[in-house]
Structures are given as C-alpha cells and as structure tokens.
Amino acid sequence: MFELKGKQKVDDGDRSWLELLNGVEASTSSESEKLQKLTQMVLPKFVACLVTKMENKMMVEKESLKSCHEIGVEEGKQNYLSGKQKKQKTSSDIKKKQKINNQRKREDLEKFMEMGLEPPPDMPQVFKDHIEDLGGSEINLAIQKFLQVTNLRPQQNHLPMSLKQTRSTILNEDEERMLNAKRQMLVTFWSNGSSLSYTINRDYSKVLKNNKDSLKPNAMVQIWSFHVQPNSELSFALIKVIDGEDGHVID
C-alpha cells in the first residue's frame, strides 16, 4: 500500500484520505479488497465532483453566451430603431418638402390668375421670328414659373422644370430614349423623392451672367423649347414676362 499512503492530501469530501486508508486497513488484510473498498468509497464522490465542476463550467459559459446574445440583441434593436427613426425622419422631411412645393405651386397658379397670365401669354412675335431665322421649329411652352433665389446662383448652372408644372411634352421619342440611356444632353432627368423634374444644364450660367441685371428673384419667366435644323437640335428660350422687383408686365 505504499502508493496509496503517498496520497495523503486526497479526501472524499467528509473524511481525509488517511482516515479512509486506516479504516480500510483495519477491516481486511487483503490488498485487493482494500483497493476495491477504497475505490467504492472514493470513486463515486470523485466522479460527482467532476460532474459538478463540469456543470458549473457549462453554466458559466451558458450565462456568458446568454449575456453576449442579449447584448447583441439589444445592439440590433438599437440599430433597427435608429435606422427606423432615420427613415421616418427622411420620409417626414420629404413629405414636408412636397407639401411646401405643392403649396408654392398653388400660390404661383393663383398669382398667374390674378395677373391675368393664366392661360399663359403667347411667345412675342419678335422671338418667334428670331427662332425661325435660326432654322427652329416645333416651338412649345415648357414651363411658366417664378424664379427663386436658388435658380439665380451661377455656380449651380442648372434650372429645374417640375414635371407637374410643365405645359407640354418637352422631349420627342428619340430624345426620351437618349435621356433614358443617360446620353449627354442639354437636359437631364432629376428625381428627389416623388418630385420629378427636367433640368436644363448646359450654358445656363452664361444666361444668368449675360442677364444678371435683368433676372431677379420672383421674376416670372417662360421657358420655351424648340428644335433647330438640320439635326433637330433641342434648344430653349428663356423669356421674362414679369420683372422681379416692380412686378411690371413686359409686353
């Protein structure tokens, strides 16, 4: 029993190893019976101890995983709510902008009617003659609108024409196909939420520069579209109908 005696620090939870060993040696002289008795006394509690340690470890790991999961779920909720709030805010901003634009359009129409400009006046003959001298035809009123401060900033170099305010078909079928194919053109198509516009891009800043003393905020203008031969090139004419400062109607 030399090897067994060397394990004096081992115990079964209630009694020390030495006490167990002395008790077994007093009960029998057979070495095999001593070993069997010791095994029967120690092994179950040893196994139970291992199981308890393993269960405790698994419990700690489970709690840790649960905590991580809860943190992840909470972060997911926060991200979802944050994204939802941003989406609601964006949607709310778009609706507010649409409401303002619709209100402005109604006010513009009321002003046109008060000024006797609804239906819109025809293009002055002097402009028609000039367009025909250029080889132009298919003259149509694209839009009648009041210029806003943002329309007069040269660095933007574009003038939007809301589809809801256009008075005629601006592009022919070939030009529509070119626009859809994103070919370089005088106009582009702009979408801002549910607000759709044609935008005149090329050379608009030159028009502003050449007419900086004439085009002012709240001036009412007409944009006319026409095509110039021999290539049926799309062109536009901007005609000021009402001055922005004194409201004088230009004949």
PASEBA-1860 file (N, C-alpha, C; in nm, 3 decimals):
! residues 251
1> MFELKGKQ> 0.083/-0.121/0.000/0.000/0.000/0.000/0.087/0.126/0.000 ~ 0.209/0.115/-0.045/0.299/0.229/-0.042/0.245/0.345/-0.128 ~ 0.196/0.312/-0.250/0.147/0.416/-0.342/0.025/0.485/-0.284 ~ -0.067/0.409/-0.220/-0.186/0.469/-0.161/-0.150/0.561/-0.046 ~ -0.053/0.521/0.035/-0.014/0.602/0.150/0.047/0.735/0.107 ~ 0.099/0.739/-0.012/0.160/0.863/-0.060/0.058/0.969/-0.097 ~ -0.071/0.940/-0.102/-0.175/1.034/-0.142/-0.251/1.084/-0.019 ~ -0.179/1.145/0.071/-0.239/1.185/0.199/-0.326/1.310/0.186
9> KVDDGDRS> -0.313/1.385/0.080/-0.390/1.508/0.067/-0.524/1.488/-0.001 ~ -0.549/1.368/-0.048/-0.676/1.340/-0.115/-0.780/1.310/-0.011 ~ -0.906/1.357/-0.031/-1.013/1.323/0.063/-1.140/1.300/-0.016 ~ -1.241/1.244/0.051/-1.367/1.211/-0.017/-1.474/1.315/0.012 ~ -1.437/1.428/0.067/-1.532/1.534/0.094/-1.569/1.538/0.241 ~ -1.574/1.423/0.311/-1.612/1.419/0.452/-1.495/1.378/0.541 ~ -1.417/1.283/0.493/-1.304/1.232/0.571/-1.175/1.246/0.493 ~ -1.062/1.257/0.566/-0.935/1.269/0.499/-0.895/1.133/0.442
17> WLELLNGV> -0.800/1.137/0.351/-0.751/1.013/0.287/-0.691/0.919/0.391 ~ -0.621/0.978/0.486/-0.557/0.896/0.590/-0.660/0.820/0.672 ~ -0.768/0.888/0.703/-0.874/0.823/0.779/-0.935/0.709/0.700 ~ -0.959/0.731/0.573/-1.014/0.624/0.487/-0.918/0.506/0.481 ~ -0.792/0.539/0.462/-0.691/0.434/0.448/-0.679/0.351/0.577 ~ -0.676/0.416/0.691/-0.666/0.345/0.818/-0.788/0.257/0.841 ~ -0.903/0.307/0.806/-1.025/0.230/0.824/-1.028/0.106/0.738 ~ -0.982/0.117/0.613/-0.979/0.002/0.521/-0.877/-0.100/0.568
25> EASTSSES> -0.759/-0.054/0.608/-0.656/-0.147/0.651/-0.697/-0.223/0.777 ~ -0.778/-0.160/0.859/-0.823/-0.228/0.981/-0.931/-0.332/0.952 ~ -0.997/-0.318/0.837/-1.110/-0.407/0.807/-1.068/-0.535/0.736 ~ -0.952/-0.534/0.668/-0.910/-0.652/0.593/-0.759/-0.648/0.571 ~ -0.704/-0.768/0.550/-0.560/-0.777/0.522/-0.533/-0.797/0.374 ~ -0.640/-0.822/0.297/-0.624/-0.847/0.153/-0.604/-0.714/0.080 ~ -0.496/-0.708/0.002/-0.466/-0.586/-0.073/-0.573/-0.557/-0.178 ~ -0.621/-0.662/-0.246/-0.722/-0.642/-0.349/-0.853/-0.591/-0.289
33> EKLQKLTQ> -0.891/-0.644/-0.172/-1.013/-0.598/-0.105/-0.998/-0.455/-0.057 ~ -0.878/-0.420/-0.005/-0.854/-0.282/0.037/-0.873/-0.184/-0.081 ~ -0.812/-0.223/-0.197/-0.823/-0.137/-0.317/-0.967/-0.124/-0.364 ~ -1.038/-0.238/-0.361/-1.178/-0.238/-0.404/-1.263/-0.148/-0.314 ~ -1.243/-0.162/-0.178/-1.319/-0.080/-0.085/-1.288/0.069/-0.102 ~ -1.158/0.099/-0.118/-1.122/0.240/-0.137/-1.185/0.298/-0.265 ~ -1.181/0.215/-0.370/-1.241/0.257/-0.497/-1.390/0.285/-0.481 ~ -1.459/0.194/-0.414/-1.603/0.210/-0.393/-1.636/0.334/-0.309
41> MVLPKFVA> -1.546/0.367/-0.216/-1.569/0.480/-0.127/-1.536/0.614/-0.194 ~ -1.430/0.616/-0.274/-1.380/0.742/-0.329/-1.434/0.775/-0.468 ~ -1.444/0.672/-0.555/-1.476/0.697/-0.696/-1.609/0.769/-0.718 ~ -1.720/0.726/-0.654/-1.847/0.795/-0.680/-1.842/0.944/-0.648 ~ -1.780/0.977/-0.531/-1.772/1.118/-0.496/-1.676/1.194/-0.586 ~ -1.572/1.124/-0.631/-1.477/1.187/-0.724/-1.546/1.221/-0.856 ~ -1.623/1.122/-0.905/-1.697/1.144/-1.030/-1.799/1.256/-1.012 ~ -1.870/1.251/-0.896/-1.970/1.354/-0.869/-1.907/1.492/-0.864
49> CLVTKMEN> -1.788/1.497/-0.808/-1.716/1.624/-0.801/-1.682/1.676/-0.939 ~ -1.633/1.584/-1.026/-1.601/1.622/-1.164/-1.726/1.671/-1.238 ~ -1.836/1.598/-1.219/-1.961/1.636/-1.285/-2.006/1.774/-1.240 ~ -1.996/1.798/-1.108/-2.036/1.928/-1.055/-1.951/2.041/-1.113 ~ -1.819/2.018/-1.120/-1.730/2.118/-1.178/-1.764/2.144/-1.324 ~ -1.793/2.035/-1.399/-1.826/2.049/-1.540/-1.958/2.125/-1.558 ~ -2.056/2.093/-1.473/-2.184/2.162/-1.481/-2.170/2.310/-1.448 ~ -2.087/2.338/-1.346/-2.064/2.478/-1.311/-1.997/2.555/-1.424
57> KMMVEKES> -1.901/2.487/-1.489/-1.831/2.550/-1.601/-1.926/2.577/-1.716 ~ -2.012/2.477/-1.745/-2.110/2.492/-1.854/-2.209/2.603/-1.821 ~ -2.246/2.615/-1.694/-2.339/2.719/-1.653/-2.279/2.858/-1.674 ~ -2.149/2.870/-1.636/-2.080/2.997/-1.655/-2.074/3.033/-1.804 ~ -2.038/2.931/-1.887/-2.030/2.956/-2.031/-2.166/2.991/-2.088 ~ -2.271/2.923/-2.039/-2.407/2.950/-2.086/-2.449/3.092/-2.051 ~ -2.419/3.132/-1.928/-2.454/3.267/-1.886/-2.378/3.371/-1.967 ~ -2.251/3.336/-1.997/-2.170/3.428/-2.077/-2.227/3.442/-2.217
65> LKSCHEIG> -2.266/3.325/-2.277/-2.327/3.328/-2.410/-2.458/3.403/-2.409 ~ -2.537/3.379/-2.305/-2.666/3.448/-2.292/-2.646/3.598/-2.284 ~ -2.545/3.638/-2.206/-2.515/3.780/-2.191/-2.474/3.841/-2.324 ~ -2.387/3.769/-2.396/-2.342/3.817/-2.528/-2.460/3.827/-2.624 ~ -2.547/3.725/-2.618/-2.664/3.725/-2.705/-2.755/3.842/-2.675 ~ -2.776/3.867/-2.544/-2.863/3.977/-2.505/-2.804/4.111/-2.549 ~ -2.670/4.121/-2.535/-2.604/4.245/-2.580/-2.622/4.262/-2.730 ~ -2.603/4.150/-2.804/-2.619/4.155/-2.949/-2.761/4.190/-2.989
73> VEEGKQNY> -2.858/4.130/-2.920/-2.999/4.159/-2.949/-3.029/4.305/-2.920 ~ -2.976/4.354/-2.807/-3.001/4.494/-2.770/-2.938/4.589/-2.871 ~ -2.815/4.556/-2.915/-2.750/4.639/-3.016/-2.829/4.636/-3.146 ~ -2.878/4.514/-3.180/-2.959/4.501/-3.301/-3.085/4.584/-3.293 ~ -3.150/4.583/-3.175/-3.270/4.664/-3.155/-3.238/4.812/-3.172 ~ -3.126/4.854/-3.110/-3.089/4.995/-3.117/-3.061/5.037/-3.260 ~ -2.988/4.950/-3.334/-2.957/4.980/-3.474/-3.085/4.986/-3.557 ~ -3.177/4.890/-3.529/-3.304/4.887/-3.602/-3.385/5.013/-3.574
81> LSGKQKKQ> -3.393/5.049/-3.444/-3.470/5.167/-3.407/-3.407/5.294/-3.464 ~ -3.272/5.298/-3.460/-3.202/5.413/-3.515/-3.227/5.427/-3.664 ~ -3.217/5.311/-3.735/-3.243/5.312/-3.880/-3.387/5.349/-3.910 ~ -3.479/5.298/-3.829/-3.622/5.328/-3.848/-3.648/5.476/-3.825 ~ -3.585/5.531/-3.720/-3.604/5.673/-3.691/-3.548/5.760/-3.804 ~ -3.430/5.720/-3.856/-3.371/5.795/-3.967/-3.462/5.789/-4.089 ~ -3.516/5.669/-4.114/-3.605/5.652/-4.229/-3.731/5.735/-4.213 ~ -3.786/5.734/-4.090/-3.906/5.813/-4.063/-3.877/5.962/-4.079
89> KTSSDIKK> -3.758/6.002/-4.029/-3.719/6.143/-4.040/-3.703/6.182/-4.186 ~ -3.637/6.094/-4.266/-3.618/6.122/-4.408/-3.753/6.130/-4.478 ~ -3.840/6.032/-4.447/-3.974/6.031/-4.507/-4.052/6.156/-4.467 ~ -4.038/6.194/-4.340/-4.106/6.315/-4.292/-4.053/6.440/-4.362 ~ -3.920/6.446/-4.380/-3.859/6.561/-4.448/-3.908/6.571/-4.592 ~ -3.917/6.454/-4.660/-3.964/6.452/-4.799/-4.108/6.500/-4.807 ~ -4.191/6.451/-4.713/-4.332/6.492/-4.714/-4.346/6.642/-4.689 ~ -4.265/6.695/-4.595/-4.270/6.838/-4.567/-4.228/6.918/-4.691
97> KQKINNQR> -4.123/6.869/-4.759/-4.074/6.938/-4.878/-4.179/6.934/-4.988 ~ -4.245/6.817/-5.003/-4.351/6.804/-5.103/-4.466/6.899/-5.072 ~ -4.501/6.907/-4.944/-4.611/6.995/-4.903/-4.578/7.140/-4.934 ~ -4.453/7.180/-4.906/-4.409/7.317/-4.936/-4.413/7.343/-5.086 ~ -4.363/7.246/-5.165/-4.362/7.262/-5.311/-4.502/7.271/-5.367 ~ -4.592/7.185/-5.318/-4.731/7.187/-5.365/-4.799/7.319/-5.329 ~ -4.771/7.368/-5.208/-4.826/7.496/-5.165/-4.775/7.608/-5.254 ~ -4.646/7.603/-5.286/-4.586/7.706/-5.371/-4.647/7.702/-5.511
105> KREDLEKF> -4.673/7.582/-5.563/-4.733/7.570/-5.696/-4.874/7.628/-5.699 ~ -4.952/7.599/-5.593/-5.088/7.655/-5.585/-5.084/7.807/-5.577 ~ -4.989/7.859/-5.497/-4.976/8.004/-5.485/-4.934/8.068/-5.617 ~ -4.841/7.999/-5.688/-4.798/8.051/-5.818/-4.915/8.057/-5.916 ~ -4.996/7.950/-5.918/-5.110/7.945/-6.009/-5.210/8.056/-5.976 ~ -5.232/8.078/-5.846/-5.323/8.186/-5.804/-5.269/8.322/-5.849 ~ -5.136/8.341/-5.836/-5.075/8.466/-5.880/-5.090/8.484/-6.031 ~ -5.067/8.374/-6.107/-5.083/8.382/-6.252/-5.223/8.429/-6.288
113> MEMGLEPP> -5.323/8.372/-6.219/-5.462/8.406/-6.249/-5.491/8.551/-6.210 ~ -5.439/8.595/-6.095/-5.461/8.733/-6.053/-5.398/8.832/-6.151 ~ -5.285/8.794/-6.209/-5.214/8.883/-6.301/-5.266/8.873/-6.444 ~ -5.365/8.787/-6.464/-5.418/8.770/-6.599/-5.324/8.691/-6.689 ~ -5.239/8.609/-6.626/-5.139/8.531/-6.702/-5.172/8.382/-6.704 ~ -5.298/8.352/-6.682/-5.344/8.213/-6.689/-5.474/8.210/-6.769 ~ -5.475/8.152/-6.889/-5.365/8.079/-6.951/-5.246/8.170/-6.987 ~ -5.126/8.109/-7.001/-5.005/8.188/-7.025/-5.011/8.265/-7.156
121> PDMPQVFK> -4.950/8.382/-7.160/-4.944/8.459/-7.285/-4.857/8.388/-7.388 ~ -4.886/8.413/-7.514/-4.810/8.351/-7.622/-4.672/8.414/-7.633 ~ -4.582/8.344/-7.702/-4.448/8.398/-7.724/-4.457/8.523/-7.812 ~ -4.389/8.630/-7.771/-4.387/8.751/-7.855/-4.336/8.721/-7.996 ~ -4.392/8.790/-8.094/-4.360/8.762/-8.234/-4.213/8.782/-8.265 ~ -4.148/8.879/-8.198/-4.007/8.906/-8.226/-3.921/8.783/-8.193 ~ -3.959/8.709/-8.089/-3.885/8.587/-8.053/-3.912/8.476/-8.154 ~ -4.038/8.465/-8.195/-4.071/8.363/-8.295/-3.992/8.386/-8.424
129> DHIEDLGG> -3.985/8.511/-8.467/-3.912/8.542/-8.590/-3.764/8.506/-8.577 ~ -3.708/8.535/-8.460/-3.565/8.506/-8.439/-3.540/8.355/-8.441 ~ -3.629/8.279/-8.377/-3.614/8.133/-8.374/-3.626/8.075/-8.515 ~ -3.720/8.127/-8.593/-3.737/8.079/-8.730/-3.616/8.114/-8.815 ~ -3.555/8.231/-8.790/-3.433/8.269/-8.863/-3.318/8.172/-8.832 ~ -3.321/8.114/-8.713/-3.217/8.016/-8.675/-3.244/7.878/-8.735 ~ -3.361/7.863/-8.799/-3.400/7.732/-8.851/-3.476/7.650/-8.750 ~ -3.535/7.719/-8.651/-3.607/7.650/-8.545/-3.753/7.626/-8.578
137> SEINLAIQ> -3.808/7.522/-8.518/-3.949/7.487/-8.535/-3.996/7.410/-8.411 ~ -4.121/7.364/-8.414/-4.179/7.289/-8.301/-4.165/7.369/-8.171 ~ -4.208/7.493/-8.174/-4.197/7.582/-8.058/-4.310/7.551/-7.960 ~ -4.273/7.518/-7.836/-4.371/7.482/-7.733/-4.332/7.545/-7.600 ~ -4.434/7.587/-7.526/-4.409/7.639/-7.391/-4.381/7.522/-7.298 ~ -4.262/7.521/-7.240/-4.225/7.413/-7.148/-4.278/7.440/-7.008 ~ -4.258/7.564/-6.960/-4.300/7.595/-6.822/-4.308/7.746/-6.805 ~ -4.394/7.788/-6.716/-4.403/7.926/-6.672/-4.385/7.925/-6.521
145> KFLQVTNL> -4.287/8.000/-6.470/-4.255/7.989/-6.328/-4.194/8.118/-6.276 ~ -4.200/8.132/-6.142/-4.131/8.242/-6.074/-3.990/8.194/-6.039 ~ -3.892/8.276/-6.065/-3.755/8.241/-6.031/-3.732/8.253/-5.881 ~ -3.670/8.151/-5.824/-3.632/8.153/-5.683/-3.485/8.195/-5.671 ~ -3.446/8.228/-5.551/-3.306/8.268/-5.527/-3.211/8.157/-5.571 ~ -3.252/8.032/-5.543/-3.165/7.918/-5.580/-3.150/7.903/-5.731 ~ -3.246/7.955/-5.809/-3.237/7.947/-5.956/-3.140/8.048/-6.012 ~ -3.091/8.140/-5.928/-3.008/8.250/-5.976/-2.863/8.239/-5.929
153> RPQQNHLP> -2.826/8.123/-5.878/-2.689/8.102/-5.835/-2.607/8.045/-5.951 ~ -2.514/8.124/-6.006/-2.439/8.079/-6.125/-2.363/7.949/-6.105 ~ -2.316/7.925/-5.981/-2.235/7.805/-5.957/-2.315/7.676/-5.974 ~ -2.448/7.685/-5.965/-2.529/7.564/-5.981/-2.544/7.526/-6.128 ~ -2.549/7.626/-6.216/-2.553/7.605/-6.361/-2.664/7.511/-6.404 ~ -2.781/7.519/-6.340/-2.895/7.440/-6.387/-3.026/7.506/-6.346 ~ -3.129/7.480/-6.425/-3.262/7.533/-6.397/-3.362/7.419/-6.401 ~ -3.424/7.386/-6.287/-3.519/7.274/-6.284/-3.656/7.314/-6.337
161> MSLKQTRS> -3.722/7.217/-6.401/-3.859/7.235/-6.451/-3.941/7.116/-6.401 ~ -4.022/7.138/-6.299/-4.101/7.031/-6.240/-4.198/6.972/-6.342 ~ -4.205/6.839/-6.347/-4.296/6.773/-6.441/-4.441/6.812/-6.417 ~ -4.474/6.841/-6.289/-4.612/6.877/-6.256/-4.649/7.016/-6.308 ~ -4.547/7.095/-6.343/-4.572/7.232/-6.390/-4.549/7.250/-6.539 ~ -4.496/7.147/-6.605/-4.469/7.160/-6.748/-4.600/7.171/-6.825 ~ -4.596/7.249/-6.932/-4.716/7.279/-7.010/-4.727/7.195/-7.137 ~ -4.619/7.128/-7.175/-4.621/7.049/-7.298/-4.513/6.941/-7.290
169> TILNEDEE> -4.516/6.852/-7.389/-4.412/6.749/-7.397/-4.283/6.814/-7.443 ~ -4.179/6.804/-7.360/-4.054/6.873/-7.389/-3.967/6.794/-7.485 ~ -3.959/6.663/-7.467/-3.870/6.579/-7.547/-3.950/6.494/-7.645 ~ -3.893/6.472/-7.762/-3.955/6.377/-7.856/-3.911/6.235/-7.822 ~ -3.956/6.137/-7.896/-3.927/5.997/-7.863/-3.778/5.967/-7.866 ~ -3.707/6.018/-7.967/-3.563/5.993/-7.976/-3.489/6.054/-7.856 ~ -3.529/6.172/-7.816/-3.465/6.238/-7.703/-3.496/6.168/-7.571 ~ -3.617/6.114/-7.560/-3.653/6.037/-7.441/-3.564/5.914/-7.430
177> RMLNAKRQ> -3.541/5.847/-7.544/-3.454/5.727/-7.543/-3.311/5.766/-7.505 ~ -3.263/5.876/-7.558/-3.128/5.923/-7.524/-3.117/5.957/-7.376 ~ -3.223/6.019/-7.323/-3.224/6.055/-7.181/-3.224/5.931/-7.094 ~ -3.304/5.832/-7.131/-3.309/5.707/-7.054/-3.177/5.631/-7.061 ~ -3.106/5.646/-7.172/-2.976/5.580/-7.190/-2.864/5.662/-7.126 ~ -2.901/5.773/-7.062/-2.806/5.861/-6.993/-2.700/5.917/-7.087 ~ -2.745/5.947/-7.210/-2.657/6.016/-7.305/-2.646/6.163/-7.266 ~ -2.533/6.225/-7.302/-2.514/6.366/-7.268/-2.610/6.451/-7.349
185> MLVTFWSN> -2.691/6.530/-7.277/-2.791/6.613/-7.341/-2.799/6.749/-7.273 ~ -2.878/6.837/-7.337/-2.899/6.970/-7.280/-2.980/6.963/-7.152 ~ -3.063/6.860/-7.141/-3.145/6.841/-7.020/-3.115/6.705/-6.958 ~ -3.138/6.696/-6.828/-3.130/6.569/-6.757/-3.259/6.551/-6.678 ~ -3.277/6.430/-6.629/-3.396/6.398/-6.551/-3.354/6.387/-6.406 ~ -3.426/6.457/-6.318/-3.389/6.462/-6.177/-3.504/6.411/-6.093 ~ -3.471/6.320/-5.999/-3.571/6.267/-5.908/-3.529/6.296/-5.766 ~ -3.618/6.361/-5.690/-3.594/6.391/-5.549/-3.717/6.346/-5.470
193> GSSLSYTI> -3.712/6.220/-5.423/-3.831/6.163/-5.361/-3.936/6.139/-5.467 ~ -4.053/6.197/-5.451/-4.158/6.184/-5.551/-4.162/6.306/-5.643 ~ -4.068/6.399/-5.624/-4.060/6.519/-5.708/-3.973/6.490/-5.829 ~ -4.031/6.502/-5.948/-3.961/6.472/-6.073/-3.946/6.599/-6.155 ~ -3.828/6.618/-6.211/-3.801/6.742/-6.285/-3.711/6.715/-6.404 ~ -3.730/6.795/-6.509/-3.630/6.810/-6.612/-3.538/6.923/-6.566 ~ -3.411/6.911/-6.596/-3.316/7.014/-6.554/-3.233/7.059/-6.672 ~ -3.238/7.189/-6.701/-3.153/7.246/-6.806/-3.015/7.267/-6.747
201> NRDYSKVL> -2.914/7.209/-6.810/-2.779/7.213/-6.755/-2.685/7.304/-6.833 ~ -2.669/7.277/-6.959/-2.565/7.340/-7.038/-2.590/7.490/-7.059 ~ -2.490/7.570/-7.031/-2.488/7.714/-7.061/-2.587/7.796/-6.980 ~ -2.651/7.738/-6.881/-2.747/7.819/-6.803/-2.675/7.929/-6.725 ~ -2.554/7.899/-6.677/-2.478/8.001/-6.603/-2.444/8.120/-6.694 ~ -2.425/8.095/-6.824/-2.399/8.205/-6.918/-2.521/8.293/-6.933 ~ -2.639/8.229/-6.935/-2.764/8.307/-6.943/-2.776/8.399/-6.822 ~ -2.744/8.346/-6.705/-2.751/8.427/-6.582/-2.650/8.541/-6.586
209> KNNKDSLK> -2.530/8.511/-6.632/-2.425/8.612/-6.637/-2.461/8.724/-6.734 ~ -2.515/8.688/-6.849/-2.549/8.788/-6.951/-2.673/8.868/-6.914 ~ -2.751/8.818/-6.817/-2.875/8.886/-6.780/-2.882/8.913/-6.629 ~ -2.766/8.932/-6.567/-2.762/8.947/-6.422/-2.835/9.072/-6.373 ~ -2.846/9.175/-6.459/-2.917/9.296/-6.419/-3.067/9.286/-6.445 ~ -3.107/9.181/-6.515/-3.248/9.167/-6.552/-3.320/9.059/-6.474 ~ -3.252/8.946/-6.451/-3.315/8.833/-6.382/-3.296/8.847/-6.232 ~ -3.407/8.865/-6.162/-3.406/8.883/-6.017/-3.501/8.782/-5.953
217> PNAMVQIW> -3.487/8.761/-5.821/-3.582/8.672/-5.752/-3.726/8.719/-5.770 ~ -3.815/8.622/-5.790/-3.959/8.644/-5.809/-3.995/8.697/-5.947 ~ -3.895/8.710/-6.035/-3.928/8.741/-6.174/-3.999/8.620/-6.233 ~ -4.105/8.648/-6.314/-4.175/8.536/-6.376/-4.120/8.517/-6.517 ~ -4.083/8.395/-6.549/-4.024/8.365/-6.679/-4.099/8.251/-6.746 ~ -4.083/8.245/-6.875/-4.132/8.132/-6.954/-4.011/8.064/-7.018 ~ -4.013/7.931/-7.018/-3.911/7.853/-7.088/-3.980/7.786/-7.206 ~ -3.931/7.818/-7.327/-3.988/7.761/-7.449/-3.887/7.663/-7.509
225> SFHVQPNS> -3.936/7.550/-7.555/-3.850/7.452/-7.623/-3.874/7.459/-7.773 ~ -3.769/7.431/-7.849/-3.782/7.424/-7.995/-3.667/7.341/-8.051 ~ -3.676/7.303/-8.176/-3.572/7.222/-8.241/-3.516/7.296/-8.361 ~ -3.384/7.292/-8.374/-3.315/7.364/-8.480/-3.261/7.264/-8.582 ~ -3.289/7.288/-8.708/-3.240/7.204/-8.817/-3.095/7.242/-8.849 ~ -3.016/7.154/-8.914/-3.062/7.031/-8.983/-3.066/6.906/-8.894 ~ -3.015/6.916/-8.773/-3.006/6.796/-8.688/-3.117/6.789/-8.583 ~ -3.216/6.876/-8.594/-3.326/6.881/-8.498/-3.273/6.890/-8.355
233> ELSFALIK> -3.180/6.984/-8.335/-3.116/7.001/-8.204/-3.212/7.068/-8.106 ~ -3.228/7.008/-7.989/-3.315/7.063/-7.886/-3.253/7.191/-7.830 ~ -3.336/7.296/-7.822/-3.291/7.424/-7.770/-3.401/7.484/-7.683 ~ -3.361/7.585/-7.603/-3.456/7.650/-7.515/-3.441/7.802/-7.525 ~ -3.552/7.871/-7.503/-3.551/8.017/-7.494/-3.614/8.057/-7.362 ~ -3.545/8.147/-7.291/-3.597/8.199/-7.165/-3.648/8.341/-7.189 ~ -3.775/8.363/-7.159/-3.837/8.494/-7.179/-3.892/8.544/-7.046 ~ -3.849/8.663/-7.006/-3.901/8.721/-6.882/-4.033/8.791/-6.912
241> VIDGEDGH> -4.136/8.754/-6.836/-4.269/8.811/-6.855/-4.295/8.922/-6.752 ~ -4.252/8.899/-6.627/-4.271/8.997/-6.521/-4.139/9.021/-6.450 ~ -4.104/9.148/-6.432/-3.982/9.181/-6.362/-3.994/9.143/-6.215 ~ -3.884/9.102/-6.157/-3.889/9.055/-6.018/-3.897/9.164/-5.915 ~ -3.867/9.287/-5.949/-3.864/9.393/-5.849/-3.993/9.475/-5.844 ~ -4.043/9.522/-5.960/-4.161/9.608/-5.956/-4.286/9.538/-6.007 ~ -4.271/9.410/-6.051/-4.388/9.338/-6.098/-4.442/9.389/-6.229 ~ -4.363/9.465/-6.306/-4.409/9.520/-6.432/-4.422/9.411/-6.539
249> VID> -4.538/9.404/-6.602/-4.560/9.307/-6.709/-4.494/9.357/-6.836 ~ -4.411/9.271/-6.895/-4.338/9.309/-7.016/-4.417/9.267/-7.139 ~ -4.449/9.362/-7.228/-4.527/9.331/-7.348/-4.438/9.266/-7.455
END
